[in-house]
Amino acid sequence: MKRQLPKPHDLAPLLKFKKPELSPKTRRLASALTIDDLRTIAKRRTPKPAFDYTDGAAEGEVSLARAREAFGDVEFNPAILRDVSKVDTTRDVLGGKVSLPFGIAPTGFTRMMQAEGEIAGAGAAAAAGIPFSLSTMGTTSIEEVAAANPHGRNWFQLYMWKDRERSMALVDRAAKAGFDTLLVTVDVPVAGARLRDARNGMTIPPTLTPKTILNAIPRPAWWINFLTTEPLAFASLDSWSGTVGDLLDTMFDPTVTYEDLAWIRDQWPGKVSVKGVQTVEDAQRLADAGVDAIVLSNHGGRQLDRAPIPFHLLPQVVKEVGKDLEVHLDTGIMSGQDIVAAVAHGAHFTLIGRAYLYGLMAGGRNGVDRAIGIIKGQIERTMRLLGVASLDELEPRHVTQLQRVTARQL
């Protein structure tokens, strides 16, 4: 083999140096290729109590692990030789078009995770053309979220409190601010036992102890943002000095019934979705009650541990009530592949919670944009590799659910 010394003009096309990026935030977000990458960055930048509040679940965290395992056990069945030069990810959801088959789920205490909080989420949702959901336990007012997303889809998530008058005052404010959908969450008669929060002494506002101070030393940006922005306030209350669990137990009403749901429905002018459905029987009863949508959810594993896996429940619920209302899904979604699998199994729409918060903690508004962009790219790529050009083409035949365990028949 003949050899020769390379000539400079031959080397020049091969030696292209990347332009240096001076912004540390831009560099770290660009390095994140998955939601798990954003989680790693978030953990590095966020004090342990706030990170664990997002990352953790109830009791032994079995429900959360099983939900994620269910998506991991999906096997895709691709078709070949299809024209997928263009893919359509839009969908009509609760009376309006959305650009992607997922929205941002309601999350509580969001500015505790990162100072930009719900404003970052609402702005990113507006830019992406997807709905943003504000929690009753959110840390930004209804009116501020409406201002941050004035032309987009805003949904308000309602916990029915023991103080009914105060609950409905929030509903009235949301209606006046132009929120188009009410998410009534029904799986919280009491707070779940979130052991990480108890062990971390998670309080609102954060309790300063020697342990929390030591944990904060390598995370100065979080504390600077927390201490130099507006004091933490809530969409629904003025202040609270106890733990998160104590707050929830004080507020949540364990007497709420289907009759109360009907009463709430009569007060709200827009669409109503019921979040926290975990049985086929309840899905059927809600369809009979005339709600517009249900969200199959075990609250991200944060309420009843060892609860049903929403993804496993999905096909049967769609079969029974899918013609009567929209069936949405959350819990365990960490990628666009998860969302494609859910849509193939019949979900009309999905919600992301932790995935959005990992992006928020990793880089504020830019981090949320990055999280949405990662998931969007995964959805489009997975659809192309499956040989489908639109969400409506996704069918159960595209997904095989591998099983590790099956229910024992008694």
ZAMARGU-4260 file (C-alpha; in steps of 0.2 Angstrom, whole numbers, plus 5000, padded with zeros to 4 digits):
<rodrens>
0) 5000/5000/5000 | 5007/5016/4994 | 5009/5030/5008 | 5011/5049/5007 | 5011/5063/5019
5) 4994/5072/5019 | 4994/5089/5011 | 4987/5104/5021 | 4973/5107/5008 | 4968/5089/5010
10) 4967/5090/5029 | 4957/5106/5030 | 4940/5099/5026 | 4943/5085/5039 | 4948/5097/5053
15) 4933/5107/5057 | 4933/5114/5075 | 4917/5117/5084 | 4913/5135/5089 | 4915/5137/5108
20) 4899/5140/5117 | 4902/5152/5131 | 4886/5150/5140 | 4887/5136/5153 | 4868/5133/5153
25) 4868/5132/5134 | 4882/5119/5135 | 4874/5108/5148 | 4857/5108/5140 | 4864/5104/5123
30) 4873/5089/5131 | 4857/5082/5137 | 4850/5070/5124 | 4837/5061/5135 | 4825/5066/5149
35) 4837/5055/5160 | 4851/5066/5156 | 4841/5081/5161 | 4837/5072/5178 | 4856/5070/5181
40) 4859/5089/5178 | 4844/5093/5189 | 4850/5082/5203 | 4867/5091/5202 | 4860/5108/5203
45) 4845/5107/5215 | 4845/5104/5234 | 4840/5087/5240 | 4823/5091/5248 | 4817/5100/5232
50) 4824/5087/5220 | 4817/5072/5230 | 4800/5080/5231 | 4800/5079/5212 | 4809/5063/5210
55) 4801/5053/5224 | 4785/5044/5226 | 4775/5036/5240 | 4780/5022/5252 | 4792/5010/5244
60) 4790/5019/5227 | 4783/5002/5219 | 4770/5011/5209 | 4782/5022/5200 | 4794/5009/5197
65) 4781/4997/5189 | 4774/5011/5178 | 4791/5015/5171 | 4795/4996/5169 | 4779/4994/5160
70) 4785/5006/5146 | 4802/4998/5146 | 4793/4982/5142 | 4786/4988/5126 | 4791/4980/5110
75) 4788/4990/5094 | 4782/4982/5078 | 4788/4993/5063 | 4781/4992/5046 | 4793/4996/5031
80) 4792/5005/5015 | 4780/5018/5020 | 4782/5037/5015 | 4786/5045/5032 | 4795/5060/5024
85) 4782/5070/5034 | 4774/5066/5051 | 4759/5074/5058 | 4759/5075/5077 | 4744/5086/5079
90) 4728/5081/5088 | 4711/5088/5093 | 4710/5088/5112 | 4695/5094/5122 | 4689/5105/5109
95) 4705/5112/5102 | 4720/5108/5092 | 4737/5104/5100 | 4754/5102/5091 | 4760/5086/5101
100) 4751/5072/5109 | 4756/5078/5127 | 4754/5092/5138 | 4762/5098/5155 | 4754/5090/5170
105) 4749/5100/5185 | 4763/5100/5198 | 4763/5108/5215 | 4776/5119/5223 | 4785/5122/5206
110) 4795/5137/5211 | 4803/5127/5224 | 4811/5117/5211 | 4817/5132/5201 | 4813/5150/5203
115) 4805/5152/5186 | 4792/5139/5190 | 4776/5139/5182 | 4780/5154/5171 | 4793/5144/5162
120) 4782/5130/5160 | 4767/5140/5153 | 4779/5150/5141 | 4787/5134/5135 | 4770/5126/5132
125) 4764/5141/5123 | 4779/5140/5111 | 4777/5122/5108 | 4758/5123/5105 | 4753/5111/5120
130) 4742/5114/5135 | 4749/5119/5152 | 4741/5114/5168 | 4741/5124/5184 | 4740/5115/5200
135) 4729/5121/5215 | 4745/5119/5224 | 4755/5129/5211 | 4766/5143/5216 | 4761/5156/5203
140) 4744/5164/5202 | 4730/5160/5190 | 4731/5177/5182 | 4750/5177/5180 | 4749/5160/5171
145) 4736/5167/5160 | 4747/5182/5156 | 4762/5170/5152 | 4752/5160/5140 | 4738/5172/5134
150) 4734/5164/5117 | 4738/5145/5122 | 4728/5131/5131 | 4728/5134/5150 | 4720/5120/5161
155) 4717/5122/5179 | 4719/5107/5191 | 4707/5107/5206 | 4708/5098/5222 | 4692/5099/5231
160) 4695/5106/5249 | 4686/5105/5265 | 4683/5123/5262 | 4671/5122/5247 | 4669/5140/5245
165) 4687/5143/5244 | 4689/5129/5231 | 4675/5136/5220 | 4683/5154/5221 | 4698/5147/5212
170) 4687/5139/5199 | 4679/5155/5196 | 4695/5164/5194 | 4702/5151/5182 | 4686/5153/5171
175) 4687/5172/5171 | 4706/5171/5166 | 4701/5160/5151 | 4707/5143/5156 | 4697/5131/5145
180) 4698/5115/5155 | 4696/5110/5173 | 4706/5095/5179 | 4697/5088/5194 | 4709/5076/5203
185) 4700/5063/5213 | 4714/5051/5220 | 4718/5062/5236 | 4706/5059/5250 | 4722/5060/5260
190) 4740/5063/5256 | 4751/5048/5251 | 4766/5043/5263 | 4780/5052/5254 | 4794/5046/5264
195) 4808/5055/5256 | 4799/5071/5260 | 4797/5066/5278 | 4816/5061/5279 | 4821/5077/5272
200) 4810/5088/5283 | 4803/5095/5267 | 4793/5111/5273 | 4786/5126/5264 | 4797/5137/5264
205) 4813/5126/5266 | 4819/5123/5283 | 4837/5128/5286 | 4846/5115/5296 | 4865/5111/5296
210) 4861/5096/5284 | 4852/5107/5271 | 4865/5121/5272 | 4879/5108/5268 | 4868/5101/5254
215) 4866/5119/5247 | 4884/5124/5247 | 4888/5116/5230 | 4872/5123/5223 | 4873/5142/5225
220) 4863/5146/5210 | 4847/5138/5217 | 4849/5148/5233 | 4853/5164/5224 | 4838/5163/5213
225) 4827/5158/5228 | 4833/5172/5239 | 4833/5186/5226 | 4816/5183/5218 | 4799/5185/5225
230) 4795/5175/5241 | 4787/5159/5238 | 4768/5161/5236 | 4754/5150/5231 | 4740/5151/5218
235) 4728/5145/5232 | 4734/5150/5249 | 4745/5163/5257 | 4758/5153/5267 | 4762/5137/5277
240) 4775/5132/5289 | 4773/5113/5291 | 4777/5099/5279 | 4770/5096/5262 | 4760/5081/5269
245) 4753/5090/5284 | 4747/5104/5272 | 4739/5091/5260 | 4730/5082/5274 | 4723/5099/5281
250) 4716/5104/5264 | 4710/5088/5256 | 4692/5083/5258 | 4689/5064/5261 | 4670/5066/5259
255) 4670/5070/5240 | 4658/5059/5230 | 4651/5058/5213 | 4637/5070/5218 | 4651/5083/5222
260) 4658/5080/5205 | 4641/5083/5196 | 4640/5099/5206 | 4657/5105/5201 | 4653/5101/5183
265) 4638/5113/5184 | 4649/5127/5190 | 4662/5126/5176 | 4658/5133/5159 | 4672/5123/5149
270) 4678/5105/5147 | 4680/5094/5163 | 4693/5080/5164 | 4694/5069/5179 | 4711/5064/5184
275) 4716/5049/5195 | 4705/5035/5187 | 4712/5018/5191 | 4698/5006/5187 | 4687/5001/5172
280) 4671/5003/5183 | 4675/5021/5188 | 4679/5025/5170 | 4662/5018/5165 | 4653/5028/5179
285) 4662/5044/5174 | 4657/5041/5156 | 4639/5040/5161 | 4641/5056/5171 | 4645/5065/5156
290) 4663/5071/5159 | 4673/5076/5143 | 4689/5066/5147 | 4697/5055/5160 | 4716/5054/5165
295) 4721/5036/5169 | 4734/5040/5183 | 4740/5034/5199 | 4747/5052/5203 | 4764/5047/5198
300) 4765/5034/5211 | 4764/5048/5224 | 4747/5042/5233 | 4743/5024/5234 | 4758/5013/5232
305) 4756/4997/5223 | 4741/5005/5213 | 4736/4999/5196 | 4748/5003/5182 | 4739/5016/5170
310) 4747/5009/5154 | 4742/4992/5158 | 4724/4998/5162 | 4723/5008/5146 | 4717/4996/5132
315) 4703/4989/5143 | 4697/5007/5147 | 4698/5013/5129 | 4688/4997/5124 | 4674/5001/5136
320) 4673/5020/5136 | 4684/5027/5122 | 4669/5031/5111 | 4661/5041/5125 | 4675/5052/5131
325) 4693/5055/5128 | 4705/5044/5138 | 4721/5052/5143 | 4736/5045/5152 | 4750/5050/5164
330) 4762/5041/5176 | 4779/5035/5171 | 4781/5044/5155 | 4800/5048/5152 | 4802/5048/5133
335) 4793/5051/5116 | 4793/5032/5114 | 4782/5030/5129 | 4770/5042/5122 | 4770/5034/5105
340) 4766/5017/5114 | 4752/5025/5124 | 4744/5032/5109 | 4746/5016/5100 | 4737/5007/5114
345) 4722/5020/5113 | 4727/5035/5123 | 4720/5051/5115 | 4732/5062/5125 | 4746/5061/5138
350) 4753/5072/5152 | 4771/5074/5158 | 4776/5079/5175 | 4793/5074/5181 | 4800/5075/5164
355) 4795/5093/5163 | 4802/5097/5180 | 4819/5089/5177 | 4820/5101/5162 | 4815/5116/5174
360) 4828/5111/5187 | 4841/5109/5174 | 4839/5126/5166 | 4823/5135/5169 | 4813/5140/5154
365) 4827/5134/5142 | 4827/5118/5151 | 4809/5115/5149 | 4811/5120/5130 | 4824/5107/5129
370) 4813/5093/5138 | 4799/5097/5126 | 4811/5097/5111 | 4819/5080/5116 | 4802/5072/5118
375) 4796/5079/5102 | 4811/5073/5092 | 4808/5055/5100 | 4790/5055/5095 | 4793/5060/5077
380) 4808/5048/5075 | 4799/5033/5083 | 4784/5037/5071 | 4795/5037/5056 | 4804/5021/5061
385) 4787/5012/5064 | 4781/5018/5047 | 4767/5029/5052 | 4764/5047/5046 | 4751/5052/5058
390) 4745/5049/5076 | 4729/5042/5069 | 4739/5028/5060 | 4745/5021/5077 | 4736/5005/5082
395) 4738/4991/5095 | 4747/4981/5082 | 4762/4993/5083 | 4765/4988/5101 | 4768/4972/5110
400) 4767/4973/5129 | 4780/4960/5136 | 4775/4954/5153 | 4786/4950/5168 | 4771/4946/5179
405) 4753/4942/5177 | 4738/4944/5189 | 4735/4928/5199 | 4717/4921/5197 | 4709/4918/5214
</rodrens>
